[in-house]
């Protein structure tokens, strides 16, 4: 991944057992305004990042609650990469 590129796929270091499924890889779609409309600009919590990750991967948030600590931070970084990618707006 080059700098500024959004993370679109994340392989978990500890797969998540959720129901009858083992989730070892997450695929993120690009974020839309609807995904981010309630995301706090300042003071976002891990729960905020997990909520957006659930939307972008079309997985239930309850699955993310089972992620390991390091994977939780990797998931948050993947969401952050979606927020930071793309051209700036409003510039001249």
FIKOL-5035 format. One record per residue: residue in one letter; x, y, z of N, C-alpha, C, O in turn. Coordinates in pm, 1 decimal. Each point is the difference from the previous one (the first is absolute). Example, Ala and Ser with C-alpha at 12.3 -4.5 7.8 and 13.67 -1.06 7.14 Angstrom:
<sites>
<type A npx 1319.0 npy -569.0 npz 780.0 capx -89.0 capy 119.0 capz 0.0 cpx 90.0 cpy 120.0 cpz 0.0 opx 103.6 opy -1.9 opz 66.5>
<type S npx -138.6 npy 106.9 npz -138.5 capx 82.0 capy 119.0 capz 6.0 cpx -77.0 cpy 109.0 cpz 73.0 opx 50.9 opy 110.8 opz 16.9>
</sites>
This chain:
<sites>
<type X npx 84.9 npy -117.3 npz 0.0 capx -84.9 capy 117.3 capz 0.0 cpx 89.1 cpy 123.3 cpz 0.0 opx 91.3 opy 9.9 opz 82.0>
<type X npx -115.7 npy 82.6 npz -171.2 capx 76.8 capy 123.1 capz -3.0 cpx -66.7 cpy 103.3 cpz 89.4 opx -117.6 opy -12.1 opz 34.0>
<type X npx 194.6 npy 114.4 npz 3.6 capx -54.2 capy 105.3 capz 86.5 cpx -122.8 cpy 63.4 cpz -64.4 opx -1.8 opy 25.4 opz -120.4>
<type X npx -99.3 npy -0.3 npz 200.5 capx -120.4 capy 63.9 capz -49.4 cpx -101.1 cpy -93.9 cpz -62.0 opx -111.9 opy 41.3 opz -30.6>
<type X npx 148.3 npy -165.1 npz 11.6 capx -91.9 capy -97.6 capz -58.6 cpx -87.7 cpy -58.7 cpz 110.2 opx 50.1 opy -36.3 opz 106.4>
<type X npx -179.6 npy 26.8 npz -130.9 capx -85.9 capy -60.7 capz 101.9 cpx 23.6 cpy -150.7 cpz 8.8 opx 29.4 opy -65.7 opz -99.8>
<type X npx -42.8 npy 13.4 npz 219.3 capx 6.8 capy -144.7 capz 20.5 cpx -133.1 cpy -57.8 cpz -46.0 opx -105.3 opy 37.5 opz 51.6>
<type X npx 109.3 npy -127.5 npz -147.0 capx -123.4 capy -60.8 capz -48.7 cpx -15.2 cpy -143.5 cpz 47.1 opx -110.5 opy -54.2 opz -1.6>
<type X npx 220.2 npy -8.3 npz 43.6 capx -7.7 capy -136.4 capz 51.3 cpx 95.2 cpy -12.4 cpz 118.1 opx 113.4 opy 47.6 opz -4.5>
<type X npx -161.1 npy -111.6 npz 109.2 capx 78.3 capy -16.8 capz 121.7 cpx -7.0 cpy -145.8 cpz 42.5 opx -108.5 opy -54.5 opz 20.5>
<type X npx 223.9 npy -7.6 npz -7.6 capx 6.6 capy -136.4 capz 51.7 cpx 21.2 cpy 8.5 cpz 150.5 opx 95.6 opy 61.8 opz 46.7>
<type X npx -184.0 npy -123.2 npz 27.7 capx 6.6 capy 4.4 capz 146.0 cpx 107.8 cpy -94.5 cpz 50.7 opx 18.3 opy -108.6 opz -55.0>
<type X npx 52.9 npy 149.0 npz 159.0 capx 101.8 capy -87.2 capz 58.6 cpx -63.7 cpy -111.5 cpz 82.3 opx 58.1 opy -107.3 opz 17.0>
<type X npx -177.7 npy 134.0 npz 33.6 capx -77.4 capy -99.6 capz 74.4 cpx -141.5 cpy -1.5 cpz -57.4 opx -79.3 opy 89.1 opz 30.7>
<type X npx 46.3 npy -187.6 npz -112.8 capx -134.5 capy -3.8 capz -59.5 cpx -109.2 cpy 7.7 cpz 106.0 opx 16.5 opy -46.7 opz 112.7>
<type X npx -127.4 npy 106.6 npz -151.5 capx -115.1 capy 17.5 capz 87.7 cpx -96.3 cpy -116.0 cpz -22.1 opx -41.8 opy -26.5 opz -112.8>
<type X npx 7.6 npy -41.1 npz 219.2 capx -103.0 capy -103.6 capz -5.2 cpx -132.8 cpy 67.8 cpz 27.5 opx -22.2 opy 53.8 opz 108.5>
<type X npx -65.9 npy -56.7 npz -207.4 capx -128.3 capy 67.0 capz 13.7 cpx -108.9 cpy -91.6 cpz -53.5 opx -9.0 opy -24.1 opz -120.4>
<type X npx -73.7 npy -26.7 npz 211.5 capx -102.0 capy -96.7 capz -40.9 cpx 67.2 cpy -122.4 cpz -60.4 opx 88.6 opy -59.3 opz 61.5>
<type X npx -130.1 npy 21.8 npz -180.2 capx 58.5 capy -114.8 capz -69.8 cpx 111.8 cpy 41.0 cpz -94.7 opx 47.2 opy -81.4 opz -79.4>
<type X npx -5.3 npy 205.4 npz 87.1 capx 97.6 capy 53.3 capz -95.4 cpx 130.5 cpy 37.1 cpz 69.7 opx 0.6 opy 44.6 opz 114.8>
<type X npx 108.8 npy -64.0 npz -185.9 capx 130.3 capy 49.3 capz 43.6 cpx 38.4 cpy 113.2 cpz -94.3 opx 13.7 opy -20.5 opz -120.6>
<type X npx 3.5 npy 139.3 npz 176.0 capx 34.5 capy 117.0 capz -79.9 cpx 149.7 cpy 23.0 cpz 13.1 opx 48.6 opy 36.2 opz 107.2>
<type X npx 24.6 npy -57.3 npz -216.5 capx 144.9 capy 18.2 capz 3.5 cpx 45.2 cpy 120.8 cpz -81.2 opx 110.3 opy 51.0 opz 19.9>
<type X npx -195.2 npy -5.6 npz -110.9 capx 31.5 capy 115.3 capz -84.2 cpx -121.5 cpy 91.0 cpz -5.7 opx -113.6 opy -46.5 opz -9.7>
<type X npx 138.6 npy 175.8 npz 15.7 capx -106.0 capy 99.9 capz -14.0 cpx 23.6 cpy 77.6 cpz -127.9 opx 112.5 opy 41.8 opz -27.6>
<type X npx -216.7 npy -22.0 npz -50.5 capx 7.7 capy 79.6 capz -122.1 cpx -81.5 cpy 126.8 cpz 22.5 opx -119.1 opy -5.4 opz 30.4>
<type X npx 185.8 npy 119.7 npz -46.1 capx -61.7 capy 129.9 capz 22.9 cpx -38.7 cpy 63.6 cpz -133.1 opx 80.4 opy 4.5 opz -93.1>
<type X npx -202.9 npy 44.1 npz 84.8 capx -39.8 capy 78.3 capz -117.1 cpx 26.6 cpy 146.8 cpz 31.9 opx 15.7 opy 35.7 opz 116.7>
<type X npx -10.2 npy 50.0 npz -219.0 capx 22.1 capy 141.9 capz 27.2 cpx -113.0 cpy 58.2 cpz 85.8 opx -116.6 opy -35.7 opz -16.6>
<type X npx 152.6 npy 124.0 npz 106.6 capx -97.6 capy 64.7 capz 88.1 cpx -80.5 cpy 104.0 cpz -76.9 opx 50.6 opy 65.7 opz -90.8>
<type X npx -176.4 npy -52.6 npz 129.3 capx -87.7 capy 103.1 capz -55.3 cpx -39.5 cpy 96.2 cpz 111.9 opx 25.4 opy -25.5 opz 117.7>
<type X npx -86.4 npy 133.7 npz -155.8 capx -49.1 capy 95.0 capz 99.8 cpx -96.9 cpy -63.5 cpz 97.0 opx 1.9 opy 31.0 opz 119.1>
<type X npx -87.1 npy -120.1 npz -168.8 capx -96.3 capy -67.2 capz 87.7 cpx 71.0 cpy -85.0 cpz 105.2 opx -46.6 opy -10.3 opz 113.5>
<type X npx 159.2 npy -50.6 npz -151.0 capx 76.1 capy -80.7 capz 95.7 cpx 57.8 cpy 85.9 cpz 111.4 opx 11.9 opy -43.9 opz 114.4>
<type X npx 23.5 npy 166.6 npz -149.4 capx 75.6 capy 85.3 capz 91.7 cpx -81.6 cpy 108.0 cpz 67.9 opx 54.4 opy 76.8 opz 79.3>
<type X npx -183.5 npy -68.6 npz -108.1 capx -78.5 capy 113.7 capz 47.0 cpx -4.5 cpy 16.8 cpz 151.4 opx -21.5 opy 111.3 opz 48.0>
<type X npx 40.9 npy -217.6 npz 27.8 capx -0.1 capy 15.6 capz 145.4 cpx 137.1 cpy -27.2 cpz 61.3 opx 11.4 opy -22.1 opz 120.6>
<type X npx 93.1 npy 23.9 npz -204.5 capx 136.5 capy -21.6 capz 49.0 cpx 53.6 cpy 130.8 cpz 57.4 opx 1.7 opy 101.4 opz -69.7>
<type X npx 42.3 npy -102.1 npz 196.6 capx 49.1 capy 124.3 capz 59.8 cpx 134.0 cpy 42.8 cpz -61.2 opx 90.6 opy -81.9 opz -15.8>
<type X npx -79.3 npy 207.8 npz -17.6 capx 124.7 capy 51.9 capz -56.6 cpx 110.3 cpy -3.1 cpz 105.1 opx 113.9 opy -35.1 opz -30.6>
<type X npx -146.4 npy 70.6 npz 151.4 capx 96.7 capy -2.3 capz 110.7 cpx -51.3 cpy -93.8 cpz 107.8 opx -120.2 opy -7.3 opz 25.6>
<type X npx 211.8 npy -64.0 npz 36.8 capx -36.5 capy -85.1 capz 111.5 cpx -65.0 cpy -132.5 cpz -37.6 opx -76.6 opy -55.7 opz 78.6>
<type X npx 106.2 npy 4.5 npz -197.8 capx -56.6 capy -129.6 capz -39.4 cpx 54.4 cpy -110.1 cpz 90.8 opx 117.2 opy 0.9 opz 37.7>
<type X npx -203.5 npy -94.4 npz -3.9 capx 38.8 capy -113.6 capz 83.4 cpx 17.8 cpy -124.7 cpz -87.4 opx -36.1 opy -0.7 opz -117.7>
<type X npx 91.1 npy -101.8 npz 176.3 capx 12.7 capy -127.3 capz -71.4 cpx -138.0 cpy -46.7 cpz -45.7 opx -13.7 opy -52.6 opz -110.4>
<type X npx -87.5 npy 70.9 npz 193.2 capx -135.6 capy -39.8 capz -37.6 cpx -45.9 cpy 73.8 cpz -125.4 opx -67.4 opy -58.8 opz -84.6>
<type X npx 102.8 npy 186.7 npz 71.1 capx -34.3 capy 75.9 capz -120.7 cpx 66.0 cpy -62.8 cpz -122.9 opx -63.6 opy -15.6 opz -104.3>
<type X npx 191.2 npy -20.2 npz 117.3 capx 71.0 capy -62.9 capz -111.6 cpx -59.6 cpy -136.2 cpz -34.0 opx -11.9 opy -35.1 opz -117.4>
<type X npx -25.3 npy -41.4 npz 219.0 capx -58.0 capy -132.8 capz -24.3 cpx -136.3 cpy 12.5 cpz -67.7 opx -34.8 opy -81.9 opz -85.1>
<type X npx -41.9 npy 183.2 npz 122.1 capx -130.3 capy 21.9 capz -63.2 cpx 17.4 cpy 29.2 cpz -149.5 opx -73.8 opy -53.1 opz -82.9>
<type X npx 171.6 npy 137.8 npz 49.2 capx 25.9 capy 30.5 capz -141.2 cpx 55.2 cpy -123.5 cpz -70.9 opx -37.7 opy -27.3 opz -113.9>
<type X npx 125.8 npy -47.0 npz 179.3 capx 54.4 capy -122.3 capz -60.2 cpx -111.7 cpy -99.1 cpz -31.5 opx 1.1 opy -64.3 opz -105.0>
<type X npx -96.5 npy 52.5 npz 195.4 capx -113.4 capy -90.2 capz -25.1 cpx -75.7 cpy 42.4 cpz -124.7 opx -41.1 opy -84.3 opz -79.6>
<type X npx 22.6 npy 213.8 npz 62.5 capx -69.5 capy 50.2 capz -119.2 cpx 80.3 cpy -27.2 cpz -127.0 opx -55.3 opy -43.5 opz -100.9>
<type X npx 186.6 npy 69.7 npz 106.6 capx 83.1 capy -11.1 capz -120.1 cpx 28.2 cpy -143.9 cpz -40.6 opx 32.1 opy -26.8 opz -115.8>
<type X npx -44.0 npy -65.9 npz 209.9 capx 23.4 capy -141.7 capz -31.3 cpx -130.1 cpy -79.4 cpz -8.6 opx 0.3 opy -118.1 opz -34.7>
<type X npx -111.4 npy 184.5 npz 66.7 capx -131.5 capy -64.3 capz 1.8 cpx -2.0 cpy -122.9 cpz 91.0 opx -54.2 opy -105.2 opz -33.7>
<type X npx 115.8 npy 123.7 npz 150.2 capx 2.1 capy -100.7 capz 106.0 cpx -68.2 cpy 59.4 cpz 122.6 opx 1.3 opy 121.9 opz 17.5>
<type X npx -60.9 npy -204.8 npz 67.5 capx -62.5 capy 54.0 capz 121.4 cpx 105.5 cpy 51.4 cpz 98.1 opx 107.8 opy -58.1 opz 12.6>
<type X npx -139.7 npy 165.8 npz 55.6 capx 95.2 capy 56.0 capz 96.5 cpx 32.7 cpy -100.8 cpz 110.2 opx 109.2 opy 4.1 opz 56.7>
<type X npx -200.9 npy -92.6 npz -26.5 capx 26.4 capy -99.3 capz 104.5 cpx 116.9 cpy -90.5 cpz -37.5 opx 67.4 opy -52.2 opz 88.8>
<type X npx -41.8 npy 32.4 npz -216.5 capx 116.4 capy -79.4 capz -41.7 cpx 129.1 cpy 72.8 cpz 36.8 opx 97.3 opy -63.2 opz 41.1>
<type X npx -96.1 npy 195.3 npz -55.6 capx 120.9 capy 77.4 capz 28.9 cpx 33.0 cpy 1.7 cpz 148.3 opx 115.6 opy 18.9 opz 37.8>
<type X npx -214.8 npy -38.1 npz 45.0 capx 23.3 capy -3.3 capz 145.2 cpx 81.0 cpy -122.0 cpz 40.9 opx 50.9 opy -5.7 opz 112.0>
<type X npx -38.2 npy -91.8 npz -201.2 capx 76.8 capy -120.9 capz 28.9 cpx 142.8 cpy 7.3 cpz -53.8 opx 76.7 opy -94.9 opz 16.3>
<type X npx -40.4 npy 205.8 npz -79.9 capx 134.6 capy 14.2 capz -56.6 cpx 104.4 cpy 12.1 cpz 110.9 opx -27.8 opy 53.1 opz 107.5>
<type X npx 147.7 npy -103.1 npz -135.1 capx 109.7 capy 14.4 capz 95.7 cpx 37.6 cpy 147.8 cpz 12.2 opx -36.6 opy 81.3 opz -84.9>
<type X npx 108.7 npy -47.8 npz 189.5 capx 43.4 capy 138.6 capz 19.0 cpx 79.0 cpy 53.7 cpz -119.1 opx -34.8 opy 104.7 opz -54.5>
<type X npx 141.8 npy -175.5 npz 12.7 capx 75.6 capy 49.0 capz -115.5 cpx -85.0 cpy 10.4 cpz -126.9 opx 15.9 opy 94.6 opz -77.2>
<type X npx -105.2 npy -190.3 npz 55.2 capx -87.2 capy 7.0 capz -117.4 cpx -98.1 cpy 116.3 cpz 10.3 opx -33.9 opy 61.8 opz -100.9>
<type X npx -11.7 npy -32.0 npz 222.1 capx -90.1 capy 113.1 capz 19.0 cpx 67.1 cpy 129.1 cpz -44.9 opx -62.3 opy 82.6 opz -66.7>
<type X npx 189.1 npy -65.2 npz 102.9 capx 71.7 capy 120.4 capz -41.6 cpx 29.5 cpy -1.6 cpz -149.8 opx 1.3 opy 105.5 opz -63.3>
<type X npx 22.4 npy -222.9 npz 5.9 capx 20.4 capy -9.5 capz -145.0 cpx -129.0 cpy 34.9 cpz -74.7 opx 4.1 opy 64.6 opz -104.7>
<type X npx -117.0 npy -107.0 npz 158.1 capx -130.0 capy 32.7 capz -60.5 cpx -22.7 cpy 150.8 cpz 6.9 opx -43.5 opy 61.1 opz -97.5>
<type X npx 73.0 npy -1.3 npz 212.8 capx -14.4 capy 145.3 capz 14.3 cpx 90.9 cpy 72.4 cpz -99.8 opx -40.3 opy 100.8 opz -57.9>
<type X npx 161.7 npy -150.9 npz 37.4 capx 92.0 capy 61.6 capz -96.8 cpx -54.3 cpy -12.3 cpz -141.8 opx 16.0 opy 91.5 opz -80.8>
<type X npx -80.0 npy -203.5 npz 50.3 capx -59.2 capy -18.0 capz -133.0 cpx -111.7 cpy 101.5 cpz -22.3 opx -11.4 opy 57.5 opz -108.2>
<type X npx -70.4 npy -35.8 npz 210.1 capx -106.0 capy 100.6 capz -10.8 cpx 63.2 cpy 138.1 cpz -16.5 opx -42.8 opy 78.3 opz -84.9>
<type X npx 142.9 npy -48.9 npz 164.7 capx 68.8 capy 129.0 capz -9.3 cpx 55.7 cpy 21.5 cpz -140.1 opx -2.2 opy 112.1 opz -51.0>
<type X npx 51.9 npy -217.9 npz -11.4 capx 54.0 capy 13.6 capz -137.0 cpx -110.3 cpy 37.1 cpz -98.9 opx 25.6 opy 68.5 opz -99.0>
<type X npx -147.3 npy -113.6 npz 125.6 capx -113.0 capy 36.7 capz -84.6 cpx -34.5 cpy 147.6 cpz 17.1 opx -39.9 opy 65.9 opz -96.0>
<type X npx 54.9 npy -14.3 npz 216.4 capx -31.0 capy 140.0 capz 28.0 cpx 106.6 cpy 92.1 cpz -57.3 opx -30.6 opy 110.8 opz -44.3>
<type X npx 153.8 npy -155.4 npz 44.8 capx 111.8 capy 84.9 capz -41.6 cpx 27.1 cpy -8.2 cpz -149.4 opx 73.6 opy 83.2 opz -52.9>
<type X npx -130.7 npy -180.8 npz -16.7 capx 29.4 capy -15.3 capz -141.3 cpx -87.2 cpy 91.9 cpz -83.9 opx -102.1 opy 50.8 opz 46.1>
<type X npx 143.2 npy -31.1 npz -166.7 capx -78.5 capy 81.5 capz -91.7 cpx 47.3 cpy 143.7 cpz -3.2 opx 71.2 opy 44.4 opz 90.1>
<type X npx -110.0 npy 28.2 npz -193.0 capx 45.5 capy 138.1 capz -13.8 cpx -67.2 cpy 91.4 cpz 101.6 opx -115.6 opy -21.3 opz 36.4>
<type X npx 188.3 npy 123.5 npz 9.5 capx -63.4 capy 94.9 capz 89.6 cpx -108.4 cpy 77.2 cpz -72.2 opx 5.2 opy 16.6 opz -121.8>
<type X npx -103.5 npy 30.5 npz 196.9 capx -108.2 capy 77.7 capz -60.7 cpx 10.3 cpy 143.8 cpz 46.7 opx 60.0 opy 29.4 opz 103.4>
<type X npx -119.1 npy 58.7 npz -180.6 capx -5.5 capy 139.7 capz 38.5 cpx 123.9 cpy 79.7 cpz -31.8 opx 4.5 opy 120.0 opz 26.9>
<type X npx 97.7 npy -184.6 npz -84.5 capx 123.2 capy 72.5 capz -31.4 cpx -13.0 cpy 81.4 cpz -127.9 opx -89.5 opy -22.1 opz -81.6>
<type X npx 178.6 npy 113.7 npz 67.0 capx 2.0 capy 80.9 capz -123.2 cpx 132.7 cpy -15.2 cpz -69.8 opx 21.5 opy 60.0 opz -105.3>
</sites>
